[in-house]
Amino acid sequence: MDNKNLNQPQTGDLELKKRIPDSVISDVFPRKVKRSILREEVYDQLKKIILSGKIKKGQRLVEEKLALRLNVSRTPVRIALRRLRKENLLIWKYRKGTFVK
């Protein structure tokens, strides 16, 4: 097997690219939300929920449940919780979890 053939696109791939206009591709695959924006949105939503009193003082916050509720992965939730802990809105207890302060 030649290495030259591995790097070259197949003729079927080129024909497919020629047939699909860019406008259709952009409609099918819209731009992804930037990670920093998603982190900010999750942070803002959690802060709003905490300050509004929907989550009571002393209530435990579980990453998995928050991620499901906000329809995001656990990573932006984890980052938001860390940021809220720095602002003294939350407290983290070893082997217990994160709680509203």
N, C-alpha and C positions, 0 to 999 in steps of 0.2 A: 504494500500500500504506500503510495507516495504522500509525502507531507504537503506537497503543493495542492493536492485535491482537498485536503482537510480545511485549508484556510479560505478556499474560494466558495462563494455561495452557490447553491444548486440552481439550475436554470428554472425550476419550478418556483423557488423562492423569489427570484427576480420578476417573474411573470405576475406573481401574486401582489408584489409591491407596486407594480405598474398599474394594476387594475383598481386598487383601493385608493380613492382620493384622500388627501390629508384631512379634509373636513369631516369625512365619515369616521376616520380613526380618532380624531379629537372628540367627536360626539360619543363614541363607544368607550374611549379611555379618557375621561376628563382628568384634569390636573389633580394630583394628589394634594391633600392638605399638608402643609409643612408641619413638621414635628413640633417646632417651637410654638406655632399657633395652637395646636392641639393641647399642648401642655398648659398654655395660658387659659384656654377655655375650660379645661378640667379644673384648674386651680380656681378660676373665677366662680365656677359653679359650686365647688365644694365650700369655698369661703362664704358664698351667698347662703348656702344651706345652713352652715354653722351659725352665721351671724343672725339669720332669721329665726333661729330657735327650733327649726324642724328636727334637728338632732340635738338632744338634750345634753346637759353637762354630765360627764361621766359615762356617756354612751360609747360603746366600742365601735370602731370603724374597721371593717374588714375589706381589704383590697379587692378581693374577688367579687364581693357583693356590690361594691361601689363601681367597679369596672363594668359589671353587667347592667347596673342601673343607668350608667352614663353611656353605655354602648361603646366602650373603648377597651383597649388592652390594659393590663395591669401596670405597665411601665409609666404612662403619664399619670396614673393615679398615685403610684409610689412617689414620683417626683413632686406632685402637688402636696401630698401628705408631709413629705420632708420639708417643703417650703412653709407649710402651715405650722409645723412644729417649731421652726425657727422664729416664727411670728408669735409664738406662745399661745396659739389657739388650740393646739393639740399637745398631748403628752404621750410619750412612748415608754412603755414599761417592758422590761426584759422578760421574754417568754410569756407575756400576757397580750400585748398588742398595742394599738394606738387608740387613745381615748380623747374625747372632747374635754378641754380644760375649763 
